[in-house]
Amino acid sequence: MLLARVPFDMMPLDIPATKLTEPVTRRAGPARATDAAGDAFESAFDENWLAVFRFALAWTNDWAAAEDLAQDSFLRLWDRRHEIDWTRPVLPWLLVATRRRATDRFRRIRRALNPRETGAAPIDSDARLEWLDLSAGFATLSALERTALVLTALLDMEAAAAGEVLGIGANAVRSAASRGRRKLKERR
């Protein structure tokens, strides 16, 4: 199934299903499932993609991460296509798989943001004021920009390693960190 490009100013909850998907083109050959489980999977994908994507978007508030989570859930369903009882609805199974993957993603980000070493010196009042200013500035950033800045600038991670933690590419991390720095400079 090919997905149509949707402008980012539109929220997927407001988009009818016909706007998100184009007509499905079936191909012959190895990419086309030829067994009953494969046909059931294709039917489940066509029926449930939008619901799973919306669910993932609600959990992450990040379009790209939601696409990745939904894709991963359907990949897991594909891997288990011969074990699934196709007479029952698969949407609940997909939503649980998506929620678990989203939770794993949040835990991975939290672990990356919480270093084990906590031997910090006591904070004086000037440092506290600077921290409050920085905290207010960080509140204006998107979750991706904030996370990219923390991983690359504060934790001194390489963009590739930060991208691995976030589940995105190194260039996307560099871009998000750059946007975050620019917004913080404009705020001063």
Steps between C-alpha positions, in 0.01 A plus 500: 500500500631842412428785739417842365694801625296700748588858597634523854254773594222241476452270797437134417199495729335755270590326175254253353653163420459559126737800519779301665507209265517466126351206317696185571697358211568128522813356350566146392815329613680454832368828647142374462377262769363180351376314807181549698685651798668749267166599351354540849798716596449726198134536587587579865758755385251674271236511775717593799794710382335835569375400846842368603674810363262734684551303822879522463478872424296557813768321703803672348375834366759449225394418145816311400517303825133408462561371148794296628299355788207409276734346244673298771166372633398382155841343450450302821156397378654387171758293685219328695252472213495119514435497877218759506134398514373707207135437591543743792571873466870586494466867587524444877815294450648774279417774752660307786812438289513870410460609863777265609735629230419861595570421866832340403586812298423729796709282732791506255482881484471530879802273553701711259396818681571374854870433537595269786754741647339754734805654668397860430607790718240704693333769290546868594233765434652632171524150361141439611381810310688388189344157536150653526565708186623194315205296624255765376679509165488122470125509563458691172675227298333199347561163663733394218703824512527479879607137495749552217659793685523312827656194338748684279587812702456396862583129485757551223366215285585473134206568268500138382477367857228751586315399185518138605350588839223704339441261213579763233793578274810696599413784261156535660668528842740769373212691342283484814791606723579788266137620502499476880819705533362762264176528697689530829722776355194688372345478844797676668 
